Amino acid sequence: MSTHAQTISQPNPKRWKALALLCFANFLVMMDSAIIQIALPSIQETLGYSQENLQWVMSAFLIFFGGFLLLGGRLADLFGNRRIFNLGVIILIVSSLFAGLAWNEMSLNAFRAIQGLASAFIAPAALSLIMVLFSKSKEMGKALAFWGLSGAAGGALGIVLGGVITQILGWRWTLLIYVPLGIIVLILSPMLLQKAGRKASGRVDYIGAILVTVSSMLIVYGIVTAEHSGWQSVNTILPLAIGAILLVVFIIIQSRIKEPLLPLSIFKTPNLSIGNVSVFLIAASWFPMVYILVLYLQQVLQLSPFVGAMAMLPMPIFMALFMILIAEKVMEKFGIKKTMITGFILLGAGGILFSQTATVDGNYWTNVLLASLIASLGNALAYLPATTASVSEVESERSGIASGLYNTFYQIGSAVGLAIIVAIAGAATVSSTAQSSVVALNEGFQQAFFWGGIIAFVGAVLALLFTRKPKRGKSNSPQ
């Protein structure tokens, strides 16, 4: 065998350091949507937001993040994963600086949106780089476990860090902190990340990019608006309807042009479709569960924002232990299908248990901890095989678009799940006959936990029906 052939077949010696950097970048991206939550009251006081408009600090980020993910993935395939990753980090640094220095609500909303655009470039490029680094390697499962953990930890620890930073340094540092952290990533990137080998040939499908971006943004906008305006409001129905029409037009165009933004043939990849649907349902169950739990701890159990944030800390710790020590071994022994079904059932059981134990006179140790443990184990067991199914069997030149697709399903799942669960909680609270407002509020939270669990059970049924065992020899992912 030639020296060149050996070099190609041998794994990258820097792959684990590179993985650590990419997971850190993913941690930052996922933290960006959570770190600012506890700071919202301080932002409102400083910049004069109305209660209704305060949502846009979160929504501007989520809409641009979800809207540009497919384009970010395609650009990574065409121009190189590392180049688009670094471009995203640069945009994140600059936008975070100006967001931290925001002088009114319009400026903060605009720079939060640009942060979302930066994240839409970083996330698919980073996951694609991991797929290239660990392709044809039995270590792919462990690498994806670390990737999943970094995202989950970013969302959970973001709430904790947001509380600490806001209390000690002020809300602006929940945004300014991305400047030094982003610079560190940018310095380490050329040392640890290899340039893309074979890039996809072709050009950017600009019409498709515009259609899917506008469609995604309108759908996410409609879902976010539904939380406040209601599902029957024109402000909700119109963007959802237009977004759906544009999505159909996008799919028709993609099926007919030579160089589409999203090659529909990618859905022929074994288990890619059920993997993405599963990621959607995991996000739609887990993200609202964490959100409602934060509210329950503060508004029902009356914990302070800081103590409530610290009470969330065991969940990412559980996730770390379960994702690294248990999920990968279980998937290796029992395969993608059984692991995913088990994970969904446990995640659902965690939601149902929360709906029974989250009481007005409860306490953290007896009413929250056990359900947190079960839900965290379920999330770990479902997330790893769903991620593996979504990306592991895609050709390397399509890894960027597969990563963009996966991240899009996760973000849309989070937004859809949150809007639906919050609407259910609100309706249950309003219709409650309880004399106490706290009891009525808690009844809404219990319904939210219950239906979050039901979403996970739907995932278990779909995983049972549609997950297929990959053909032997075709993939290095777990059978």
Sequence and secondary structure as in RCSB ss.txt:
>XXXX:A:sequence
MSTHAQTISQPNPKRWKALALLCFANFLVMMDSAIIQIALPSIQETLGYSQENLQWVMSAFLIFFGGFLLLGGRL
ADLFGNRRIFNLGVIILIVSSLFAGLAWNEMSLNAFRAIQGLASAFIAPAALSLIMVLFSKSKEMGKALAFWGLS
GAAGGALGIVLGGVITQILGWRWTLLIYVPLGIIVLILSPMLLQKAGRKASGRVDYIGAILVTVSSMLIVYGIVT
AEHSGWQSVNTILPLAIGAILLVVFIIIQSRIKEPLLPLSIFKTPNLSIGNVSVFLIAASWFPMVYILVLYLQQV
LQLSPFVGAMAMLPMPIFMALFMILIAEKVMEKFGIKKTMITGFILLGAGGILFSQTATVDGNYWTNVLLASLIA
SLGNALAYLPATTASVSEVESERSGIASGLYNTFYQIGSAVGLAIIVAIAGAATVSSTAQSSVVALNEGFQQAFF
WGGIIAFVGAVLALLFTRKPKRGKSNSPQ
>XXXX:A:secstr
  HHHHHHHS  TTHHHHHHHHHHHHHHHHHHTTTTTTTHHHHHHHH   TTGGGHHHHHHHHHHHHHHHHHHHH
HHHH HHHHHHHHHHHHHHHHHHHHT  SHHHHHHHHHHHHHHHHHHHHHHHHHHHHHTTT TTHHHHHHHHHHH
HHHHHHHHHHHHHHHHHHT TTHHHHTHHHHHHHHHHHHHHH    SS   S   HHHHHHHHHHHHHHHHHHHH
HHHH TTSHHHHHHHHHHHHHHHHHHHHHTTSSS SS GGGGGSTTHHHHHHHHHHHHHHHHHHHHHHHHIIIII
S   HHHHHHHTTHHHHHHHHIIIIIIHHHHHHHHHHHHHHHHHHHHHHHHHHHHHH  TT  HHHHTHHHHHHH
HHHHHHHHHHHHHHHHTTS GGGHHHHHHHHHHHHHHHHHHHHHHHHHHHHHHHHH   SSHHHHHHHHHHHHHH
HHHHHHHHHHHHHHHH     TTT SS  
